[in-house]
């Protein structure tokens, strides 16, 4: 974002807490001091109104980067995002364009509860005109943000998992692609099963794949779908042709979700690709509980993910493969440091 602000004097950052001393989990720290409060500024608790301001700013030549510190808050803005931002270019024959970046932070880790924990990628991906990404690595943040601001003339929604903000992964996993907003990535090659994952589930899948490789010699091919709205379908299809087995691990509910969509176009492309039923992994089909002990049961974890992979690869629920006993992602990635 700093590079975007330096290179584009029309770029602005707006959102609740962007000028807070903690800077949206550290992501906007120091930017108001560097670029001034006319370019980096806090907004009232009026999400629909401020999103409308962002759309108006975009239509008038600015590039707004708008942050909702909880993805759930974007539900208040659905009229602005769905009926206006996503449709302007189409409705006016390309005369009007709405380039903007909307960052949505996904809850989880210390008892976010039912109204602060929803991952809405399938909701937004349903609507033509929106591009939805779920970055899981610093390289995809860098490439996607810069491409969106410099070359892409449409609204982009970036869904970012708060557990990952403190992680410092080494670069080099992701090759730069011509359009990172419409890209997916093979992040681990394998032969026994294709695992398509979103957001932090990419990291969980990589950990499960490493465990199963060491404990049972299972070879997992892991694909970071990255773009929920515009995945590289052929890349995923080619992987399934090789492994013949498919698991989709998502950060949201399974019903009508990313997993269902992947299964849809796999079946439409070639229903003979799979030699075993596909498996989808996601949140329990209920609102998220607030108590951390219940929250840990609500989300899939390293144990359940490894068990599901072992089941589908061996074709046996009594596979006997030793499984990790870890029960909570929150104890691995990030401890509670306060609401902002």
N, C-alpha and C positions, 0 to 999 in steps of 0.2 A: 504493500500500500504506500509505503514511503517513496518507492521508486516511481509509482504511478503519479503521486502528488508532485514529485520533482519534475517529471517529464510533461505533465499535463496541468497547466495552470487553471483549467476549468474543472479539475477533479475536486470533489468535496467528500468529507466523511461526516455522517450524521447518525445519531442513535443514542439511546438511553445508556449513559455511562461511558461513552467513548472518550470523554475528557476526565473521567474518574482517575484517581491516582493509580488504581490497579489496571486501568485500561483494557477492559473486556478480556480478562484472563491474560493480560500482558500484550495483547495484539495491537493495541493502539497507544501504548505508552509513549509519551514524548512527542506525539505528532501534533497536538495542539500548540505546544511550545514552539515547535519548528515552523509550522505553517499558519499559525494564528487562529483565533476563535471565529473568524469569518469563513474559514474553510474546514475546520474540525470543531463540531459543536454538539452539545447535548440537546435533546428534544424532550418535549413534555410526554406524559403518559397518554398519548393520543395516537395510537399506532396507525389507524386508518388515515387520519389527517396528515401525519408526517410522511406516510408512504405516498399519499397524493402529492405532497410537496416535492418528494423525490421524483415522481413521474413528471410533474410540471417542470422541474429543473432540467431533467433530461431532454424534454421536448424543446427546451430553450437553449440547448447547447452545453449544459454542464454534464459532468459525469459523476453521478452520486454513488457513493458506497454507503449503503444503509445497513446497520446492524440491529437485529432483534436478539437481545441477550438470552431469550428463550425462543425456540422454534415455535412453540405454542402461541406466542404473541402474534405471529403472522396470520393466525386464523381470524383475527380482528380485521385484517387488511385484504381479505379475499376479494372483495369487490374491486379494489384498486388493482390488485395483481392479476386477477383472472379476467375481469371484464374490461380493464383498461390497458395495463402494460402489455399483456400478452397479445392483444388484438389490434392495437393502433396501426402497426405496420401493414397488416392485412387489410383492415377496413378502409385505409386511405391509400391503397395501391402503392405502398412504399414511399409516399411523400413524407410521412412522419415516421421517425424511428425513436425507439426508447432504449438506448444503451444505458444500463445501470447494473450494479451488483448488489444483491440483497443477501446478506450473511445471516443465517439462522443457526443459533447454537442449540445443540441437542443436549437435554439434561441427562442425569444419571450419576450415581456414585455415592450419594449420602442421604437418600430419601427425598428425591425430587417430587414424588407424588404424581397424581393423575393428570394435573394441569401443567406440569413443567417437564415432561419427559417424552413427549411424542415426536417421533421421527416421521416427517411428512413427505418423504421423497416420492412415494407412489401417487399421492394426492396431486402434487404440482406437476409431476411428469405426465399426468393424464391429459393436460391441456396443451394443445399446439401453441407455439409461440413462446414457450418458456424452455430454457435450458437449465437442467438441474444436475449439479455435481455433488459428490460426497468425497472430498479429499481425505486420503489416509496417509499422506506422506508429504514432507516439506516440498519436494520437487513438484508435486502436482498442484500445490498452492501457488508456487512461484509461476509455473508455466500457465496455469489456468487464469489467474488473476491478471497477469500482464497481457495475455491474449485477449481477454474480455475487454480490458480497458483500451487497448491499442487497435484492435482489429474487428471486434464483434459489435454489431449495431443492434443487439437485442438484449432483453433482460435476462440476467443470469442469477440463479438462486444457488448459493453455496451452503450446504448443510454440514456443519462442523461439530464434531463430537468433543465435548469439553474435557473428556478424560485424556485426550491426546495433546492438549496444548503444552504440557510440560515435557513432552518427549523430544529428545534430540537424536533422531535417527540419522545415520550416515547417508549421504547422497549417493547416487549412482545406480539405484534400483530401476528408475524409470527413464526410459529413453524419451527425448523430446519428440513430440509428434506435431504434424502440421496444424492440426486443430485439437488442442488438448481438451477443449470443452466437449468434443464428440469422440472421446477415446476411452478405451479400456486397456488394461495392461496385464501381461503374464508376469507375475512376481515370483513364482516358483514353478519350475518345470517338473512334470511327473507323468506316470503312465497308468496308474491304477484308478484314479477318480479325478474328475474335474470339479473344483469347488469355486463357485462364483460368489464373491463376497462384497459387502458394502461397508464403507467407513471403518469403524474400529473392529468390525468382524473380519476385516482383512488381516489385521494384526493377530487376532485370536486364532484365525485359521492357520496362519503361518506358525504359530506356537504349537497348535495341535499337530500340524504336519510334521514339525520337527520331532515332537514326542513320538509319534507313530512310526516315523522313519527309524528312530533309534530302537524302539521297543519291539517293533514287529516287521520292519522292512517295508512298510506301506509307502508307496510313492504317490504323493498328492500333487496335482497341478492346480495352482492357486491363481485365480484371475481377479484382479481388482476391477470391478465394473466401472468405477469412477463416475461415469456419466449415466445416471439413472434414466434420463430422458433420451439420450442418444448413444447407447452403448455400441461397441464394435461387435456386431452380432456374428459376423463371419469368423472373427477370432475365437469366439466362444464355441461356435459350431465346430470349427476345426479341432479344438481341444476335445470336444465330446466324441468326435469321430475316432480319435485316438484312444480315449480311455473307456468309452462306452457307458460311463456312469456319471451321475450328476448330483451335486448338492448345491443348494443356494442358501447362503447364510446372510441374513439381513438384520438391520437394527430396528425394524418395526414389526408390526403384526403380519402374519402370513396371509390372511385372507385379502384377496384383491391387491396383493403387494408385488414387490419386485420379483420374488420367487415365482409367483403366479404368471407374471409377464414373461419371464425367461422361459418357463415351461410352455407357454402359449406359442412363442415363435420357434422353439425347438420342434414342437409337434407339427406346426405348420410347414416347417422346412423339410423335415424328414422324420416321421414317427418311428422309423426302424433304427434310429441311431442308438437308442438306449437298450441295454440288455438287462436292466434292473429298473424298478420304479425310481423316479427322481425323489429326492428328499429336500424339503424346505425347512429352514430353521429360523425362528424369530421369537418375538415376545409372546408370553402367554396371552390367550384371547380374553383379556380383561383390562380394565383401567389399572394403571401402575399403583401398587401399594406404597405408602409413605415409609413405613417401618423398614429399616435397612435389612433386618433379618428376612422379611418377606420379599423385599426387593431383590435380594440375592437369589431367591427361589424363582422369581418372576422372569429373570433374564437367562438366556443360555450362557453357559460358562465353559471353561476349558474341559471340564469333565464330560459334560453332556455333548459338546461338540466332538470331542475325540471318540466318544462312544458311538455317536451317529455315523461318523466316518468309518469306524471299524465295522459297524453293522453292514453298511452298504457295500464295502469292499469284500468282506468275507461272505456276505450273504447269510450271516448267522448272528442272531441276537445274543447267543451264548458263545461269543467269540473267544473269551478267555484272555484277551490282550490286556495287560496292566494299564490302568488309566490314572491320570493325575488326579489328585484329590482337591484341587483348587476349586473354590466355590464362588468367588467374587472377583470380577474384573477390577472393581474399585480399590481393592487392596493391592493391585499390581501396578496400575497406571497412575493413580493420583489419589492423594488423601484430601479431605475437605479443607479448603483454605478460606472459606467465606463465600457468600453468594455471588460476588463479582470476580 
